[in-house]
């Protein structure tokens, strides 16, 4: 079965420009419900955006990725490692998941990347 995720909500689909325009209308005296209805924006999306804007947290709409804190390789390194593994597979060297983890560990060591202690202890990526 393919792993194709179908998004179930329309959250984060409203452009930030439209949300800014809606906030200005609310500040001019219109109600949040009325502005949301007129601009076809979810009322809670508008309310959430206004609260973030008040706290000064607004950079973009949508969800924020939390995996960056634990990410070891940058995107270029990940791509390079993935291409190497694909090349090995193309040469009929079947690479198991455990071998991929060992390759990732070796790659991190050779590039002098800061890695978690568990990688060093088990000599493979986690």
N, C-alpha and C positions, 0 to 999 in steps of 0.2 A: 504494500500500500504506500503511495507517495506521501511524503511529508510536506504538504503544501498548506500553510496556515491561512485560513480565511478570517480576516478581521471581522469581529462581530459588532463593533461599535463604530461610530463616525467621529470619535474623539480625536482631537489633534488635526482635523481636516480643515478647520477654519484658518485662513491666513491671518497673520499677526496684524496686518494693516487693517483688516475689517474689525478685528477686536479693538484696536486703538480707536477707530472711528466710533465704535459702539460705546466705549468708555467715555469719550468726549460728549456724546449725546446724553449719557446718564448724568454726567457732571453738569450739564446744562439744565437739568431738572426733570427729564423723563424718567419713568420707572424702568427698572431692569427688565421686568417682564415685557413691557411694551417695546423696548428697544430690541430685545431678543426676538420677539415675534416679528417685528418689522424687518429685521436684517436676516431672519431665518438662521439664528444661532441658538444653540441650546442655552437655556437660562443658567444652568449650573456652570457651564463652560465660561460664560461671561462673568458670572459671580466669582468663580475661582480665579480667573484672569485678573479681575479688579483687585482681589485680595493680594495676589502675588505682586501686582504693580505697586500697590500701596506699600508693601514691604521692600520693594526694590529688587525683587528676585527675577524679573522677567528678562529672559534672553531670547527664548523661542517657545513655541507652543509644543505640546506633546509630552511624551514620557522621557525621562532622563535615564540614560544607560548607567547602571551601577557597576558593571563588570570592569570598568576602567581601573578601578582601584587595585584589583587583583591581576591585571593583565601583565604578563611577563614579556611577550614579544609585541613589537609594534606591527602595523599592518603589512609593511614591506617584508619584514622578517617572516611573518606567518605565510605570506604568499610564496616566498622563496622556499620555505620548508615544505609547504604543500606541493609545490611544483617538483621538488626533489623526490618526494614520496610517490607522486604520480609517475615520474620518470622511472623509478624503480619498479613500479607495478607494470608499466608498459614493457619493461625488459624481462617480464615473467619472473621477477623476484617478488613473490607474494610477501607483503609486509603485514604482519599481524598488528593488532592494536598495541600489544606490549612492546613490540619492536619500534613502533611509531613513538611511543613514550620515551624509549631509550634514545632514539634519534633526536627528539626534542631536547632532552637533557644534554646530550653531547653538543648540540648546536648552541645551546645557551652557554655552556662552559667555554666553548671555543670563541664565542663573541664577548666573553666577560660580562655577561648580563647578571644582574642581581636576581637570584632565584630563591624560592622558599627553602627552609631547612629540610622539609620532608623530601624534596627532590634530591638533596645531597645525601640524605640518609638512605633512601631506597635506590639511588642512582638511576632514576627515571622520572619523567614528568608526572604530575598528579592528575 
